[in-house]
Amino acid sequence: MSINFPLLLVLAVLIRGALVLLDLLVAWRRRRRAAVAEYEGSVGQPDQSVVDRLNKEPLLVEYGKSFFPVLAIVLVLRSFLVEPFQIPSGSMKPTLEVGNFILVNKFAYGIRLPVLDTKVIEVGEPQRGDVMVFRYPSDPSINYIKRVVGLPGDHIRYGTDKRLFVNGAPVPEQLLGKAPGVLGNAVLYKEQLGDVEHLIRKESRRNAEPSHEWVVPEGHYFMMGDNRDNSNDSRYWNDPLIADEMQGMVPDENIVGKAFAVWMSWPEPKLQNLPNFTRVGLIH
């Protein structure tokens, strides 16, 4: 079962805030009047318990006041500034490895309301080469991370020679050498996508697929993983509920944010395998 954490966080903030507000406007005054009446009716020195009761808050209110500022700060940070994610698969190798903990800029592509995900302030648009987190078009409850390859209006072609073409021009790539791969030898390339220079990985023993072409509609983006032969991305998505020209495309409303840094790695969260910080740095 998928847990909608943003919704739970918003509800927690609203409930805690409502308890505090209700106490300030109504319950606190009633408690104080009752305690003062008992205080004034006491004979001689007032009982200390009466004085304590003047300042005593119900447990729910006390917890509400304690946790409300913390939850509110977390909500603001997570919804509008930075959100952490963990990489679950190898589709972005060698840029990102399984178990990398990353930070995602939530305002790079516009400020959106939590839960509703409605953009309320325009800030910027995705650029070719950005590493972007988004909600999977066929199941928005799942977050995906891929690289932006196609912008609205772009013509994308992925050929039988495993070469990427954008608007008729081949994307520049430079062979770096071989690396171990699941299916044999994996070949690493340095690719220049837009203004971003990054590494990609191809399986030299994986047969090339037939050439395909796509035109990116307005308000949509074409996404690919850096691990080109082991990535479930826009080349393969096929949703029968959307129009043909939208197949494989990520709509603007599904954007979560721009991944910009790795802050920790923990491939296997076990006691004997502690987190490490060997891959800490900016994402290119």
PyRosetta script that sets phi, psi and omega in degrees:
from pyrosetta import init, pose_from_sequence

init()
pose = pose_from_sequence("MSINFPLLLVLAVLIRGALVLLDLLVAWRRRRRAAVAEYEGSVGQPDQSVVDRLNKEPLLVEYGKSFFPVLAIVLVLRSFLVEPFQIPSGSMKPTLEVGNFILVNKFAYGIRLPVLDTKVIEVGEPQRGDVMVFRYPSDPSINYIKRVVGLPGDHIRYGTDKRLFVNGAPVPEQLLGKAPGVLGNAVLYKEQLGDVEHLIRKESRRNAEPSHEWVVPEGHYFMMGDNRDNSNDSRYWNDPLIADEMQGMVPDENIVGKAFAVWMSWPEPKLQNLPNFTRVGLIH")
pose.set_psi(1, 130.9)
pose.set_omega(1, -179.6)
pose.set_phi(2, -83.3)
pose.set_psi(2, 133.2)
pose.set_omega(2, -179.8)
pose.set_phi(3, -101.1)
pose.set_psi(3, 125.4)
pose.set_omega(3, 178.7)
pose.set_phi(4, -85.4)
pose.set_psi(4, 87.5)
pose.set_omega(4, -175.3)
pose.set_phi(5, -63.5)
pose.set_psi(5, -43.1)
pose.set_omega(5, 177.8)
pose.set_phi(6, -56.5)
pose.set_psi(6, -40.8)
pose.set_omega(6, 179.0)
pose.set_phi(7, -65.0)
pose.set_psi(7, -43.8)
pose.set_omega(7, 178.7)
pose.set_phi(8, -61.6)
pose.set_psi(8, -39.7)
pose.set_omega(8, -179.7)
pose.set_phi(9, -66.7)
pose.set_psi(9, -42.9)
pose.set_omega(9, 178.3)
pose.set_phi(10, -62.9)
pose.set_psi(10, -44.6)
pose.set_omega(10, 179.0)
pose.set_phi(11, -62.5)
pose.set_psi(11, -40.6)
pose.set_omega(11, 179.4)
pose.set_phi(12, -62.4)
pose.set_psi(12, -42.6)
pose.set_omega(12, 178.6)
pose.set_phi(13, -65.1)
pose.set_psi(13, -43.7)
pose.set_omega(13, -179.1)
pose.set_phi(14, -64.8)
pose.set_psi(14, -43.5)
pose.set_omega(14, -178.7)
pose.set_phi(15, -66.8)
pose.set_psi(15, -46.1)
pose.set_omega(15, 178.5)
pose.set_phi(16, -62.4)
pose.set_psi(16, -43.5)
pose.set_omega(16, 179.5)
pose.set_phi(17, -64.2)
pose.set_psi(17, -39.3)
pose.set_omega(17, 179.2)
pose.set_phi(18, -65.2)
pose.set_psi(18, -39.4)
pose.set_omega(18, 178.0)
pose.set_phi(19, -62.2)
pose.set_psi(19, -44.4)
pose.set_omega(19, 179.6)
pose.set_phi(20, -64.8)
pose.set_psi(20, -44.0)
pose.set_omega(20, -179.1)
pose.set_phi(21, -65.6)
pose.set_psi(21, -42.9)
pose.set_omega(21, 178.8)
pose.set_phi(22, -61.5)
pose.set_psi(22, -39.5)
pose.set_omega(22, 178.9)
pose.set_phi(23, -65.1)
pose.set_psi(23, -42.4)
pose.set_omega(23, -178.8)
pose.set_phi(24, -66.5)
pose.set_psi(24, -37.7)
pose.set_omega(24, -174.5)
pose.set_phi(25, -86.5)
pose.set_psi(25, -31.6)
pose.set_omega(25, -172.3)
pose.set_phi(26, -126.8)
pose.set_psi(26, -64.3)
pose.set_omega(26, -168.6)
pose.set_phi(27, -62.9)
pose.set_psi(27, -38.5)
pose.set_omega(27, -177.9)
pose.set_phi(28, -62.2)
pose.set_psi(28, -41.8)
pose.set_omega(28, 179.9)
pose.set_phi(29, -64.2)
pose.set_psi(29, -41.7)
pose.set_omega(29, -179.8)
pose.set_phi(30, -65.7)
pose.set_psi(30, -43.9)
pose.set_omega(30, 178.8)
pose.set_phi(31, -61.6)
pose.set_psi(31, -41.2)
pose.set_omega(31, -177.4)
pose.set_phi(32, -67.0)
pose.set_psi(32, -42.2)
pose.set_omega(32, 179.1)
pose.set_phi(33, -61.6)
pose.set_psi(33, -43.7)
pose.set_omega(33, -179.8)
pose.set_phi(34, -64.6)
pose.set_psi(34, -41.9)
pose.set_omega(34, -179.0)
pose.set_phi(35, -69.0)
pose.set_psi(35, -38.7)
pose.set_omega(35, 179.4)
pose.set_phi(36, -64.9)
pose.set_psi(36, -41.1)
pose.set_omega(36, 179.1)
pose.set_phi(37, -61.2)
pose.set_psi(37, -41.6)
pose.set_omega(37, 178.7)
pose.set_phi(38, -68.8)
pose.set_psi(38, -36.5)
pose.set_omega(38, 179.6)
pose.set_phi(39, -63.4)
pose.set_psi(39, -46.7)
pose.set_omega(39, -177.8)
pose.set_phi(40, -70.1)
pose.set_psi(40, -25.9)
pose.set_omega(40, -178.9)
pose.set_phi(41, -85.1)
pose.set_psi(41, -5.6)
pose.set_omega(41, -179.2)
pose.set_phi(42, -74.9)
pose.set_psi(42, 149.1)
pose.set_omega(42, -178.8)
pose.set_phi(43, -98.2)
pose.set_psi(43, 132.4)
pose.set_omega(43, 178.7)
pose.set_phi(44, 73.0)
pose.set_psi(44, -144.0)
pose.set_omega(44, -179.3)
pose.set_phi(45, -67.6)
pose.set_psi(45, 132.3)
pose.set_omega(45, 178.9)
pose.set_phi(46, -62.7)
pose.set_psi(46, 142.8)
pose.set_omega(46, 175.6)
pose.set_phi(47, -64.4)
pose.set_psi(47, 135.8)
pose.set_omega(47, -179.4)
pose.set_phi(48, -60.8)
pose.set_psi(48, -29.6)
pose.set_omega(48, 179.7)
pose.set_phi(49, -64.1)
pose.set_psi(49, -31.8)
pose.set_omega(49, 177.5)
pose.set_phi(50, -67.1)
pose.set_psi(50, -43.4)
pose.set_omega(50, 178.9)
pose.set_phi(51, -62.7)
pose.set_psi(51, -41.9)
pose.set_omega(51, 179.7)
pose.set_phi(52, -63.8)
pose.set_psi(52, -36.2)
pose.set_omega(52, -178.8)
pose.set_phi(53, -68.0)
pose.set_psi(53, -24.8)
pose.set_omega(53, 176.6)
pose.set_phi(54, -63.1)
pose.set_psi(54, -33.8)
pose.set_omega(54, -175.8)
pose.set_phi(55, -103.6)
pose.set_psi(55, -6.0)
pose.set_omega(55, -176.0)
pose.set_phi(56, -79.1)
pose.set_psi(56, 131.3)
pose.set_omega(56, 177.2)
pose.set_phi(57, -106.5)
pose.set_psi(57, 149.2)
pose.set_omega(57, 173.8)
pose.set_phi(58, -58.4)
pose.set_psi(58, 152.3)
pose.set_omega(58, -175.5)
pose.set_phi(59, -58.7)
pose.set_psi(59, -42.0)
pose.set_omega(59, 179.9)
pose.set_phi(60, -62.0)
pose.set_psi(60, -40.7)
pose.set_omega(60, 179.3)
pose.set_phi(61, -67.8)
pose.set_psi(61, -41.0)
pose.set_omega(61, 179.7)
pose.set_phi(62, -61.8)
pose.set_psi(62, -45.5)
pose.set_omega(62, 177.2)
pose.set_phi(63, -66.2)
pose.set_psi(63, -37.9)
pose.set_omega(63, 179.5)
pose.set_phi(64, -60.7)
pose.set_psi(64, -44.9)
pose.set_omega(64, 179.1)
pose.set_phi(65, -67.8)
pose.set_psi(65, -30.8)
pose.set_omega(65, -179.2)
pose.set_phi(66, -73.6)
pose.set_psi(66, -44.0)
pose.set_omega(66, -173.4)
pose.set_phi(67, -90.7)
pose.set_psi(67, -22.9)
pose.set_omega(67, -175.8)
pose.set_phi(68, -57.0)
pose.set_psi(68, -49.2)
pose.set_omega(68, -179.7)
pose.set_phi(69, -61.8)
pose.set_psi(69, -38.8)
pose.set_omega(69, -179.7)
pose.set_phi(70, -65.2)
pose.set_psi(70, -48.7)
pose.set_omega(70, -179.7)
pose.set_phi(71, -63.1)
pose.set_psi(71, -38.2)
pose.set_omega(71, 179.9)
pose.set_phi(72, -64.8)
pose.set_psi(72, -41.6)
pose.set_omega(72, 178.7)
pose.set_phi(73, -64.8)
pose.set_psi(73, -44.3)
pose.set_omega(73, 178.5)
pose.set_phi(74, -60.9)
pose.set_psi(74, -41.8)
pose.set_omega(74, 179.6)
pose.set_phi(75, -61.1)
pose.set_psi(75, -45.8)
pose.set_omega(75, -179.2)
pose.set_phi(76, -65.1)
pose.set_psi(76, -46.8)
pose.set_omega(76, -178.7)
pose.set_phi(77, -62.1)
pose.set_psi(77, -47.7)
pose.set_omega(77, -175.2)
pose.set_phi(78, -71.7)
pose.set_psi(78, -33.9)
pose.set_omega(78, -174.4)
pose.set_phi(79, -85.4)
pose.set_psi(79, -32.5)
pose.set_omega(79, -171.5)
pose.set_phi(80, -120.4)
pose.set_psi(80, -15.6)
pose.set_omega(80, -174.8)
pose.set_phi(81, -117.1)
pose.set_psi(81, -75.9)
pose.set_omega(81, -174.6)
pose.set_phi(82, -137.0)
pose.set_psi(82, 137.6)
pose.set_omega(82, 176.8)
pose.set_phi(83, -128.6)
pose.set_psi(83, 134.1)
pose.set_omega(83, 178.4)
pose.set_phi(84, -86.3)
pose.set_psi(84, 147.8)
pose.set_omega(84, 174.8)
pose.set_phi(85, -140.4)
pose.set_psi(85, 160.5)
pose.set_omega(85, 172.7)
pose.set_phi(86, -118.5)
pose.set_psi(86, 137.6)
pose.set_omega(86, -178.7)
pose.set_phi(87, -78.3)
pose.set_psi(87, 119.5)
pose.set_omega(87, -175.4)
pose.set_phi(88, -94.5)
pose.set_psi(88, -14.5)
pose.set_omega(88, -174.8)
pose.set_phi(89, -138.6)
pose.set_psi(89, 174.7)
pose.set_omega(89, -177.8)
pose.set_phi(90, -98.0)
pose.set_psi(90, 19.7)
pose.set_omega(90, -175.6)
pose.set_phi(91, -68.6)
pose.set_psi(91, -15.8)
pose.set_omega(91, 179.8)
pose.set_phi(92, -108.8)
pose.set_psi(92, 14.7)
pose.set_omega(92, 174.2)
pose.set_phi(93, -63.3)
pose.set_psi(93, 145.3)
pose.set_omega(93, 1.2)
pose.set_phi(94, -89.2)
pose.set_psi(94, 1.6)
pose.set_omega(94, -178.1)
pose.set_phi(95, -64.4)
pose.set_psi(95, -45.4)
pose.set_omega(95, -179.4)
pose.set_phi(96, -130.6)
pose.set_psi(96, 136.5)
pose.set_omega(96, -179.2)
pose.set_phi(97, -105.6)
pose.set_psi(97, 159.4)
pose.set_omega(97, 175.8)
pose.set_phi(98, -58.5)
pose.set_psi(98, 130.1)
pose.set_omega(98, 179.2)
pose.set_phi(99, 94.8)
pose.set_psi(99, -5.5)
pose.set_omega(99, 174.8)
pose.set_phi(100, -66.7)
pose.set_psi(100, 134.5)
pose.set_omega(100, 172.5)
pose.set_phi(101, -98.3)
pose.set_psi(101, 124.2)
pose.set_omega(101, -174.8)
pose.set_phi(102, -118.2)
pose.set_psi(102, 162.1)
pose.set_omega(102, 174.3)
pose.set_phi(103, -112.9)
pose.set_psi(103, 137.8)
pose.set_omega(103, -176.6)
pose.set_phi(104, -119.1)
pose.set_psi(104, 126.0)
pose.set_omega(104, 177.1)
pose.set_phi(105, -75.4)
pose.set_psi(105, 114.9)
pose.set_omega(105, -175.1)
pose.set_phi(106, -84.7)
pose.set_psi(106, -14.1)
pose.set_omega(106, -176.7)
pose.set_phi(107, -109.8)
pose.set_psi(107, 1.8)
pose.set_omega(107, -177.4)
pose.set_phi(108, -60.5)
pose.set_psi(108, -36.1)
pose.set_omega(108, -176.6)
pose.set_phi(109, -111.0)
pose.set_psi(109, 22.6)
pose.set_omega(109, 179.6)
pose.set_phi(110, 115.1)
pose.set_psi(110, 146.9)
pose.set_omega(110, 179.6)
pose.set_phi(111, -88.1)
pose.set_psi(111, 126.9)
pose.set_omega(111, -176.3)
pose.set_phi(112, -120.5)
pose.set_psi(112, 149.2)
pose.set_omega(112, 177.4)
pose.set_phi(113, -71.9)
pose.set_psi(113, 137.7)
pose.set_omega(113, 177.3)
pose.set_phi(114, -63.5)
pose.set_psi(114, 149.3)
pose.set_omega(114, -179.9)
pose.set_phi(115, 71.7)
pose.set_psi(115, -56.1)
pose.set_omega(115, -178.6)
pose.set_phi(116, -72.6)
pose.set_psi(116, -29.2)
pose.set_omega(116, -179.5)
pose.set_phi(117, 58.9)
pose.set_psi(117, 28.3)
pose.set_omega(117, 177.0)
pose.set_phi(118, -86.0)
pose.set_psi(118, 127.9)
pose.set_omega(118, -179.7)
pose.set_phi(119, -74.6)
pose.set_psi(119, 124.9)
pose.set_omega(119, -177.8)
pose.set_phi(120, -111.2)
pose.set_psi(120, -22.1)
pose.set_omega(120, 178.9)
pose.set_phi(121, -137.2)
pose.set_psi(121, 124.6)
pose.set_omega(121, 176.2)
pose.set_phi(122, -76.7)
pose.set_psi(122, 130.3)
pose.set_omega(122, 178.4)
pose.set_phi(123, -121.8)
pose.set_psi(123, -51.1)
pose.set_omega(123, -179.6)
pose.set_phi(124, -164.0)
pose.set_psi(124, 174.4)
pose.set_omega(124, 179.8)
pose.set_phi(125, -121.5)
pose.set_psi(125, 152.3)
pose.set_omega(125, 175.8)
pose.set_phi(126, -58.2)
pose.set_psi(126, 142.9)
pose.set_omega(126, 178.2)
pose.set_phi(127, -113.3)
pose.set_psi(127, 151.0)
pose.set_omega(127, 178.8)
pose.set_phi(128, -59.3)
pose.set_psi(128, 126.6)
pose.set_omega(128, -177.7)
pose.set_phi(129, 104.0)
pose.set_psi(129, -14.3)
pose.set_omega(129, 178.3)
pose.set_phi(130, -65.3)
pose.set_psi(130, 145.9)
pose.set_omega(130, 170.2)
pose.set_phi(131, -95.2)
pose.set_psi(131, 117.7)
pose.set_omega(131, -168.1)
pose.set_phi(132, -124.6)
pose.set_psi(132, 139.9)
pose.set_omega(132, 172.2)
pose.set_phi(133, -98.3)
pose.set_psi(133, 135.6)
pose.set_omega(133, -177.4)
pose.set_phi(134, -150.3)
pose.set_psi(134, 165.1)
pose.set_omega(134, 176.2)
pose.set_phi(135, -86.8)
pose.set_psi(135, 129.5)
pose.set_omega(135, -178.0)
pose.set_phi(136, -55.6)
pose.set_psi(136, 125.0)
pose.set_omega(136, -175.3)
pose.set_phi(137, -55.6)
pose.set_psi(137, -37.6)
pose.set_omega(137, -178.4)
pose.set_phi(138, -79.3)
pose.set_psi(138, -19.4)
pose.set_omega(138, 179.2)
pose.set_phi(139, -150.4)
pose.set_psi(139, 86.8)
pose.set_omega(139, -174.8)
pose.set_phi(140, -60.8)
pose.set_psi(140, -9.0)
pose.set_omega(140, 177.6)
pose.set_phi(141, -77.2)
pose.set_psi(141, -11.2)
pose.set_omega(141, -178.8)
pose.set_phi(142, -105.4)
pose.set_psi(142, 130.5)
pose.set_omega(142, 176.6)
pose.set_phi(143, -92.2)
pose.set_psi(143, 134.8)
pose.set_omega(143, 176.8)
pose.set_phi(144, -117.4)
pose.set_psi(144, 157.9)
pose.set_omega(144, 172.7)
pose.set_phi(145, -132.9)
pose.set_psi(145, 125.3)
pose.set_omega(145, 178.9)
pose.set_phi(146, -147.2)
pose.set_psi(146, 179.4)
pose.set_omega(146, 177.4)
pose.set_phi(147, -101.8)
pose.set_psi(147, 139.5)
pose.set_omega(147, 178.0)
pose.set_phi(148, -72.4)
pose.set_psi(148, 116.5)
pose.set_omega(148, 179.4)
pose.set_phi(149, -106.2)
pose.set_psi(149, -42.4)
pose.set_omega(149, -177.3)
pose.set_phi(150, -119.3)
pose.set_psi(150, 130.7)
pose.set_omega(150, 175.8)
pose.set_phi(151, -97.0)
pose.set_psi(151, 166.1)
pose.set_omega(151, 178.9)
pose.set_phi(152, -52.6)
pose.set_psi(152, 128.4)
pose.set_omega(152, 180.0)
pose.set_phi(153, 93.2)
pose.set_psi(153, -11.8)
pose.set_omega(153, -178.7)
pose.set_phi(154, -71.4)
pose.set_psi(154, 149.1)
pose.set_omega(154, 171.8)
pose.set_phi(155, -105.0)
pose.set_psi(155, 118.5)
pose.set_omega(155, -175.9)
pose.set_phi(156, -111.0)
pose.set_psi(156, 135.8)
pose.set_omega(156, 173.6)
pose.set_phi(157, -135.8)
pose.set_psi(157, 134.0)
pose.set_omega(157, 174.6)
pose.set_phi(158, -119.4)
pose.set_psi(158, 112.8)
pose.set_omega(158, -169.2)
pose.set_phi(159, -86.2)
pose.set_psi(159, 174.4)
pose.set_omega(159, 179.3)
pose.set_phi(160, -67.7)
pose.set_psi(160, -20.0)
pose.set_omega(160, 177.5)
pose.set_phi(161, -90.2)
pose.set_psi(161, 13.9)
pose.set_omega(161, 179.7)
pose.set_phi(162, 62.3)
pose.set_psi(162, 32.1)
pose.set_omega(162, 176.3)
pose.set_phi(163, -102.9)
pose.set_psi(163, 138.9)
pose.set_omega(163, 179.3)
pose.set_phi(164, -96.4)
pose.set_psi(164, 131.1)
pose.set_omega(164, 177.2)
pose.set_phi(165, -119.8)
pose.set_psi(165, 133.8)
pose.set_omega(165, 176.1)
pose.set_phi(166, -122.4)
pose.set_psi(166, 118.9)
pose.set_omega(166, -178.4)
pose.set_phi(167, 54.6)
pose.set_psi(167, 42.4)
pose.set_omega(167, 174.8)
pose.set_phi(168, 84.8)
pose.set_psi(168, -10.0)
pose.set_omega(168, -178.1)
pose.set_phi(169, -106.7)
pose.set_psi(169, 135.4)
pose.set_omega(169, 177.6)
pose.set_phi(170, -68.4)
pose.set_psi(170, 137.4)
pose.set_omega(170, 176.9)
pose.set_phi(171, -72.7)
pose.set_psi(171, 124.6)
pose.set_omega(171, -176.9)
pose.set_phi(172, -59.8)
pose.set_psi(172, 134.3)
pose.set_omega(172, 175.6)
pose.set_phi(173, -143.6)
pose.set_psi(173, 148.4)
pose.set_omega(173, -177.6)
pose.set_phi(174, -127.5)
pose.set_psi(174, 126.5)
pose.set_omega(174, 179.7)
pose.set_phi(175, -67.8)
pose.set_psi(175, 128.8)
pose.set_omega(175, 178.9)
pose.set_phi(176, -104.6)
pose.set_psi(176, -35.1)
pose.set_omega(176, -178.1)
pose.set_phi(177, 149.1)
pose.set_psi(177, -176.0)
pose.set_omega(177, -176.2)
pose.set_phi(178, -99.6)
pose.set_psi(178, 152.5)
pose.set_omega(178, 176.2)
pose.set_phi(179, -140.9)
pose.set_psi(179, 155.0)
pose.set_omega(179, -179.9)
pose.set_phi(180, -57.7)
pose.set_psi(180, 137.8)
pose.set_omega(180, 179.6)
pose.set_phi(181, -133.3)
pose.set_psi(181, 159.1)
pose.set_omega(181, -177.3)
pose.set_phi(182, -63.9)
pose.set_psi(182, -39.0)
pose.set_omega(182, -175.8)
pose.set_phi(183, -98.4)
pose.set_psi(183, 13.9)
pose.set_omega(183, -178.0)
pose.set_phi(184, 137.2)
pose.set_psi(184, -120.5)
pose.set_omega(184, 179.2)
pose.set_phi(185, -99.7)
pose.set_psi(185, 130.1)
pose.set_omega(185, 174.3)
pose.set_phi(186, -101.6)
pose.set_psi(186, 132.8)
pose.set_omega(186, -177.8)
pose.set_phi(187, -105.6)
pose.set_psi(187, 131.8)
pose.set_omega(187, 179.9)
pose.set_phi(188, -100.3)
pose.set_psi(188, 138.3)
pose.set_omega(188, 177.4)
pose.set_phi(189, -128.0)
pose.set_psi(189, 154.1)
pose.set_omega(189, 168.5)
pose.set_phi(190, -101.1)
pose.set_psi(190, 121.8)
pose.set_omega(190, -175.3)
pose.set_phi(191, -113.7)
pose.set_psi(191, 141.0)
pose.set_omega(191, 176.3)
pose.set_phi(192, -109.5)
pose.set_psi(192, 101.6)
pose.set_omega(192, -177.6)
pose.set_phi(193, -113.0)
pose.set_psi(193, 105.5)
pose.set_omega(193, -173.3)
pose.set_phi(194, 67.4)
pose.set_psi(194, -129.4)
pose.set_omega(194, 177.7)
pose.set_phi(195, -93.2)
pose.set_psi(195, 3.2)
pose.set_omega(195, -174.2)
pose.set_phi(196, -104.2)
pose.set_psi(196, 126.8)
pose.set_omega(196, 173.7)
pose.set_phi(197, -103.8)
pose.set_psi(197, 125.3)
pose.set_omega(197, -174.5)
pose.set_phi(198, -150.7)
pose.set_psi(198, 173.1)
pose.set_omega(198, -180.0)
pose.set_phi(199, -98.2)
pose.set_psi(199, 145.1)
pose.set_omega(199, 171.7)
pose.set_phi(200, -128.8)
pose.set_psi(200, 163.2)
pose.set_omega(200, -175.8)
pose.set_phi(201, -131.3)
pose.set_psi(201, 131.5)
pose.set_omega(201, 177.3)
pose.set_phi(202, -128.6)
pose.set_psi(202, 146.2)
pose.set_omega(202, 177.3)
pose.set_phi(203, -88.5)
pose.set_psi(203, 117.3)
pose.set_omega(203, -176.8)
pose.set_phi(204, -69.9)
pose.set_psi(204, -22.3)
pose.set_omega(204, -179.8)
pose.set_phi(205, -98.7)
pose.set_psi(205, 1.1)
pose.set_omega(205, 176.6)
pose.set_phi(206, -85.3)
pose.set_psi(206, 123.9)
pose.set_omega(206, -179.8)
pose.set_phi(207, -62.9)
pose.set_psi(207, 141.5)
pose.set_omega(207, 178.4)
pose.set_phi(208, -70.6)
pose.set_psi(208, 146.5)
pose.set_omega(208, 178.4)
pose.set_phi(209, -93.9)
pose.set_psi(209, 163.5)
pose.set_omega(209, 177.7)
pose.set_phi(210, -58.3)
pose.set_psi(210, 151.2)
pose.set_omega(210, -179.6)
pose.set_phi(211, -67.9)
pose.set_psi(211, 138.5)
pose.set_omega(211, 177.2)
pose.set_phi(212, -130.0)
pose.set_psi(212, 153.8)
pose.set_omega(212, 179.3)
pose.set_phi(213, -132.8)
pose.set_psi(213, 147.1)
pose.set_omega(213, 179.8)
pose.set_phi(214, -140.6)
pose.set_psi(214, 149.9)
pose.set_omega(214, 170.8)
pose.set_phi(215, -117.4)
pose.set_psi(215, 124.0)
pose.set_omega(215, -174.3)
pose.set_phi(216, -80.7)
pose.set_psi(216, 120.7)
pose.set_omega(216, 179.7)
pose.set_phi(217, -70.8)
pose.set_psi(217, 164.7)
pose.set_omega(217, 175.9)
pose.set_phi(218, -61.4)
pose.set_psi(218, 140.9)
pose.set_omega(218, 178.5)
pose.set_phi(219, 75.8)
pose.set_psi(219, 13.6)
pose.set_omega(219, -178.6)
pose.set_phi(220, -132.8)
pose.set_psi(220, 165.4)
pose.set_omega(220, -178.4)
pose.set_phi(221, -139.2)
pose.set_psi(221, 145.8)
pose.set_omega(221, 178.3)
pose.set_phi(222, -101.6)
pose.set_psi(222, 124.4)
pose.set_omega(222, -172.0)
pose.set_phi(223, -116.2)
pose.set_psi(223, 142.2)
pose.set_omega(223, 175.3)
pose.set_phi(224, -140.4)
pose.set_psi(224, 149.9)
pose.set_omega(224, 175.2)
pose.set_phi(225, -85.8)
pose.set_psi(225, 152.6)
pose.set_omega(225, 178.6)
pose.set_phi(226, -70.5)
pose.set_psi(226, -23.8)
pose.set_omega(226, 174.7)
pose.set_phi(227, -87.3)
pose.set_psi(227, 79.7)
pose.set_omega(227, -162.9)
pose.set_phi(228, -58.1)
pose.set_psi(228, -31.5)
pose.set_omega(228, -178.6)
pose.set_phi(229, -97.1)
pose.set_psi(229, 3.7)
pose.set_omega(229, -179.8)
pose.set_phi(230, -140.7)
pose.set_psi(230, 55.0)
pose.set_omega(230, -178.1)
pose.set_phi(231, -143.2)
pose.set_psi(231, 126.0)
pose.set_omega(231, 173.8)
pose.set_phi(232, -87.1)
pose.set_psi(232, 100.4)
pose.set_omega(232, -173.1)
pose.set_phi(233, -138.5)
pose.set_psi(233, -160.6)
pose.set_omega(233, -173.4)
pose.set_phi(234, -59.7)
pose.set_psi(234, -20.4)
pose.set_omega(234, 178.8)
pose.set_phi(235, -68.8)
pose.set_psi(235, -21.6)
pose.set_omega(235, -170.4)
pose.set_phi(236, -122.0)
pose.set_psi(236, -10.6)
pose.set_omega(236, -177.9)
pose.set_phi(237, -70.4)
pose.set_psi(237, 135.8)
pose.set_omega(237, -179.7)
pose.set_phi(238, -144.2)
pose.set_psi(238, 100.0)
pose.set_omega(238, -177.7)
pose.set_phi(239, -106.8)
pose.set_psi(239, 113.7)
pose.set_omega(239, -178.0)
pose.set_phi(240, -67.8)
pose.set_psi(240, -11.0)
pose.set_omega(240, -177.2)
pose.set_phi(241, -88.0)
pose.set_psi(241, -5.4)
pose.set_omega(241, -178.9)
pose.set_phi(242, -118.4)
pose.set_psi(242, 160.9)
pose.set_omega(242, -177.3)
pose.set_phi(243, -63.9)
pose.set_psi(243, 154.9)
pose.set_omega(243, -175.2)
pose.set_phi(244, -56.9)
pose.set_psi(244, -42.5)
pose.set_omega(244, -176.5)
pose.set_phi(245, -69.6)
pose.set_psi(245, -11.9)
pose.set_omega(245, 179.2)
pose.set_phi(246, -94.2)
pose.set_psi(246, -4.4)
pose.set_omega(246, -176.1)
pose.set_phi(247, -57.3)
pose.set_psi(247, 129.7)
pose.set_omega(247, 177.0)
pose.set_phi(248, 79.8)
pose.set_psi(248, -3.6)
pose.set_omega(248, -175.0)
pose.set_phi(249, -95.0)
pose.set_psi(249, 148.7)
pose.set_omega(249, 177.6)
pose.set_phi(250, -101.9)
pose.set_psi(250, 116.1)
pose.set_omega(250, 179.6)
pose.set_phi(251, -72.2)
pose.set_psi(251, 153.5)
pose.set_omega(251, -177.5)
pose.set_phi(252, -56.6)
pose.set_psi(252, -34.6)
pose.set_omega(252, -177.1)
pose.set_phi(253, -70.0)
pose.set_psi(253, -12.3)
pose.set_omega(253, 178.5)
pose.set_phi(254, -90.9)
pose.set_psi(254, -2.7)
pose.set_omega(254, -176.8)
pose.set_phi(255, -70.9)
pose.set_psi(255, 134.6)
pose.set_omega(255, 175.9)
pose.set_phi(256, -100.3)
pose.set_psi(256, -46.7)
pose.set_omega(256, 179.0)
pose.set_phi(257, 166.7)
pose.set_psi(257, -178.6)
pose.set_omega(257, -177.8)
pose.set_phi(258, -100.0)
pose.set_psi(258, 123.4)
pose.set_omega(258, 176.7)
pose.set_phi(259, -75.3)
pose.set_psi(259, 128.6)
pose.set_omega(259, -174.5)
pose.set_phi(260, -129.1)
pose.set_psi(260, -12.8)
pose.set_omega(260, -177.8)
pose.set_phi(261, -157.9)
pose.set_psi(261, 149.3)
pose.set_omega(261, 169.2)
pose.set_phi(262, -102.2)
pose.set_psi(262, 127.7)
pose.set_omega(262, -177.1)
pose.set_phi(263, -114.5)
pose.set_psi(263, -12.3)
pose.set_omega(263, 178.3)
pose.set_phi(264, -167.7)
pose.set_psi(264, 157.3)
pose.set_omega(264, 174.5)
pose.set_phi(265, -131.1)
pose.set_psi(265, 137.3)
pose.set_omega(265, 178.2)
pose.set_phi(266, -153.0)
pose.set_psi(266, 78.5)
pose.set_omega(266, -174.9)
pose.set_phi(267, -58.9)
pose.set_psi(267, -40.2)
pose.set_omega(267, -179.5)
pose.set_phi(268, -128.4)
pose.set_psi(268, 99.1)
pose.set_omega(268, -178.0)
pose.set_phi(269, -67.3)
pose.set_psi(269, 79.6)
pose.set_omega(269, 177.0)
pose.set_phi(270, -130.5)
pose.set_psi(270, 159.6)
pose.set_omega(270, -178.4)
pose.set_phi(271, -61.0)
pose.set_psi(271, -36.2)
pose.set_omega(271, -178.0)
pose.set_phi(272, -80.1)
pose.set_psi(272, -13.0)
pose.set_omega(272, 177.4)
pose.set_phi(273, -115.7)
pose.set_psi(273, 94.8)
pose.set_omega(273, -176.4)
pose.set_phi(274, -80.7)
pose.set_psi(274, 156.8)
pose.set_omega(274, 176.4)
pose.set_phi(275, -60.3)
pose.set_psi(275, 153.1)
pose.set_omega(275, 176.0)
pose.set_phi(276, -132.9)
pose.set_psi(276, 165.1)
pose.set_omega(276, -175.6)
pose.set_phi(277, -125.8)
pose.set_psi(277, 29.6)
pose.set_omega(277, -177.3)
pose.set_phi(278, -72.3)
pose.set_psi(278, -24.0)
pose.set_omega(278, -176.7)
pose.set_phi(279, -107.1)
pose.set_psi(279, 15.4)
pose.set_omega(279, 179.7)
pose.set_phi(280, -62.5)
pose.set_psi(280, 132.8)
pose.set_omega(280, 178.6)
pose.set_phi(281, 159.7)
pose.set_psi(281, 178.7)
pose.set_omega(281, 179.4)
pose.set_phi(282, -75.4)
pose.set_psi(282, 150.8)
pose.set_omega(282, 179.2)
pose.set_phi(283, -95.2)
pose.set_psi(283, 129.6)
pose.set_omega(283, 179.1)
pose.set_phi(284, -117.1)
pose.dump_pdb("model.pdb")
